[in-house]
Amino acid sequence: MIIGLTGTYGAGKDTVAEYLEKKGHFFHYSLSDELRRELEKRGIPPLRENLIRVGTELRRAEGNSVLAKRVLAGCKPGKNYVITSIRHPQEIEELRKQAGFFMVNVDAPVAVRFERIRKRNRRGDPETQEKLLEMEKMESQTSGSGQQLGECRKLADFTLLNGADSLESLYVRIDNMLVQLGDHHG
């Protein structure tokens, strides 16, 4: 099974991926890690704006599914994977060519997401809730080689809500999702 994760900033995509990894069933790949490797090769600092710029450049040069193709090249048959940082519909299209692929949208209320973003304190993260919404709008194009988060959410097979409740309740929702996807898969 391959689970692709998309969603809004601070929704908990990495938390979901880490839980799936810890369960011992999934290997985690991030499309952003492919971009970080590319930036490292070019000697460019791995800042958010550079990741976005180089991601758009790569999609224009090698096709909008380039990052998905790079990650899939490292996947071995018969293993489970969780793939994060999916930001373009053609990446999803490429991943859907794999048997047992499911696209999952992770979401949470904006106030909850903004609080998480403040706590994680990553360089380049928005400093206000308004700036967060503005950044998300910029990264939700509807055509071209740029990021299309909104379009990706529309292509999800499943939406996983990750509100302000406990991690344990999120883990229960993930386990329930796996059962549902397994039933759908089999």
Buried (B, 14 or more C-beta within 10 A) or exposed (E): BBBBBBBBBBBBBBBBBBBBBEEEEBBBBBBBBBBBEBBEEEEBEBEBEBBBBBBBEBBEEEBBBBBBBBBBEEBEEEEBBBBBBBBBBBBBEBBBEBEBBBBBBBBBBBEBBBBBBBEEEEEEBBEEBEEBBEBBEEBBBEEEBBBBBBBBBEBBBBEBBBEEEEEEEBBEBBEEBBEEBEEEEE
